[in-house]
């Protein structure tokens, strides 16, 4: 298949998607003490719940590559962003540590789709001489 004509615009959207996917979890440490107070978490729990976000990509990356090959890059990226949004928005209302962990894993599963789908796009849409710069 020929690369889409608007591949640079799509690449810009992928960069935005990657950025947005990282803003939420990377901003959490700044408010971790508030979350700790809200949920009555121990220091260990407060220090570990963010790690749950990164369990998702570990579990999802291989599967997400196959999903991107089967569904296509756009659908896979949309699915990933939707899971991130649902997971993080719902986590903001979590009433317990277990719920918080579960929702962070859900968001992480969404994050796990972004790198394989982004890589698939770059490899499919750009010639080898441009891949290092996209």
Secondary structure, DSSP 4 states (H G I P E B T S, - for coil): -PPPTTHHHHHHHHHHHHHHHHHHHHHHHHHHHHHHHHHT--HHHHHHGGGGHHHHHHHHHHHHHHHHHHH-HHHHHHHHHHHHHHHHHHHTT--SHHHHHHHHHHHHHHHHHHHHHHHHHHHHHS-HHHHTT-
